[in-house]
Amino acid sequence: MCGICGYISKKRITEEQLRIMNDTMYHRGPDDSGVELYQGANDYIIGFAQRRLSILDLSPLGHQPMHSENGRISVVYNGEIYNFLELKKELSDYTFKSNCDTEVIIAAYLKWGIDMVDHIHGMFAIALYDRETDDVYLIRDRIGKKPLFYWVDGKNLVFASELKPIMKCPGFKPEIRKQVLSRFLLQQYIMAPDTVFTDVYKLEAGSYLKFHNGEIIKKKYWNIKDVYKKMSADPVRSYEEAKEGLKERLKKSVANRMIADVPLGTFLSGGYDSSLVTAIAQELSDQPVKTFCIGFDVPRFNEAEYAKEIAKHLGTDHTEVYITEREMFDLVSSIPQYYDEPFADNSQIPSMLVSKVAKKDVTVALSGDGGDEFFCGYNIYENVRQAQLLDIPGAIVHGIGQIPVGSGKLLDKMPFRVKVVANNRNPETKTQLVSEGYIKSCHAFISGKEEMDIPMSALDYIATDYNLGINKQPILFPVESLYGVRDFQVRRMLLDMDTYLPEDILVKMDRASMKYSLESRCPIMDTEVMEYSFRIPHKYKFYKGDKKHILKDLAYDYIPKELLERPKTGFGVPMDQWLRGPLKEQLLDYSSTSFLKKQDIFDVDYVSEFINNYVVNGDGGPATGANYSKIAWSFYIFQQWYNYHMT
């Protein structure tokens, strides 16, 4: 786990300036650093830099940038290649000097060229320079575990694991990309390839970029849609075969992720996913695995007691630390420093706290991320199933609801839940159940009340075209027909794998863990596990209303059912209490007329009125679907980020 940055540019960027850029990521790699410049063709200079968190081969032989023996290839890289030992055998004609997986990338490229992406499995963000072809490649792993940003400056390019190095690059002038902010207020993250800045992008998951003499070509080498179509066409024949095949692949995945030359442990929340990963790790280990959990002094939210019982049953070396609300609150001010793009999923706070606890004893921690998306674990999957069952009645209600009643229409008088189903007419967003008023409010934050009367269907269908104005990006993701799947549950799971998982869950854990120089590894998101999950019939994942059925059944092979079977709770940050309490004055300052006018991003009148009303009245409540604290929190986090980075 490291941080990388660099450039391909005709503009002069000195080695010292690149070093300054690189050192903004000290937290990602405190053990070593390397900065080098190379002369490319046509007056281009290539700069490569890396901050190293040493995990494999702690010797100087693992130093980056790393070069091929013949000097043709140079690489900087962030992540882990989990099948590197297998590849070393396959690449035995290459003379390896280290025990580091970075060198396997070089050998793989020399054998297969850029097609090496089909052979390496793991989490990675790679920059590779081929002197023979004068190509520079940026490569990101299949599911997007490791981040990679790049700034296109005319015919020049600057890249980095985070935005901070780009912001420190000579000549960079930050300009807010307003088009993404309405969606950010709703989704709480910014979807790749977009970033908060104009001309700065995220390389999408499963993609690589080739830079040659000022020209950029991007290619998607792995994507959810195509892989699902291919693998689901060859379903596993029986439940027993599916369970055994999944168990075999998970054991291999966990074993590969336990390879490290530093102390290793697991996050153990007491839920199915982390418990299963921990159980397999303990089975494979010859000594007690270190496990970590945080608890809260709020009984209805506290899962630490369950985690302790599971740890006792498995025989792990368990650490639990109870966290106060004050400790959580104190982390709010550090969010923009480590999440250097606006990111408002408030579970980032407990994620940072458990990472802090783990880092005291280990450098690598295994997590259970990915289980919900690949095996149907979220509550939303039950909701979309109901929405599909009610879709035809909803269409009828929508038609009847257009009957005029007084100054409005009949649909306006109906209960909120009825309106959500009735208004869910866009075939491209069927599984994204959001109230019409909520979407309009997020748009109005940027464009004002004049946009409030646009029909929801129109908002959804608008194409993403930045030349059409600031409000032309849809808040929802109008892409669902691309999956070619009728089942709403499966469709929403695929959508989450493309959006929520890489852009929220994985961003959250990457920044939270790297804040403390801790590497987080996710066995469930192993390539073989992910692809095999697509072969498992959906009825084995959602069985008679039981979400994650096959994953739970596998967990019961290791842990008694009574220790696992309980309602999932999880501790949520008290956004409403904070925003209307200790953060109230700061929130009001961020929404004041003077601040907003000077900022020139948000609609002054609408935002000031919205925030003032929220501070006085709070959430709209479940009957209206108006979760005002979520919008207010997203707005607050953006303004906090803006105040830290832009003023």
GITAJO-V622321 format. One record per helix or strand of 3 or more residues. SS is the DSSP state (hx for helix, st for strand). FROM is the first residue (numbers start at 0). LEN is the number of residues. If there is no record, write none. Layout:
# GITAJO-V622321
<<SS	FROM	LEN> <SS	FROM	LEN>>
This chain:
# GITAJO-V622321
<<st	1	8> <hx	14	9> <hx	25	3> <st	31	8> <st	44	8> <hx	59	3> <st	72	9> <hx	83	7> <hx	100	18> <st	121	9> <st	134	6> <st	148	5> <st	155	5> <hx	162	5> <hx	177	10> <st	199	3> <st	206	6> <st	214	6> <hx	223	9> <hx	238	19> <st	263	4> <hx	271	13> <st	289	7> <hx	303	11> <st	316	7> <hx	324	6> <hx	331	7> <hx	347	12> <st	363	4> <hx	370	5> <hx	379	10> <hx	390	10> <hx	409	4> <hx	415	7> <hx	435	12> <hx	448	3> <hx	455	6> <hx	465	3> <hx	479	4> <hx	487	11> <hx	499	15> <st	518	4> <hx	522	3> <hx	526	9> <hx	537	3> <hx	548	7> <hx	560	4> <hx	574	5> <hx	583	7> <hx	592	7> <hx	603	14> <hx	627	18>>
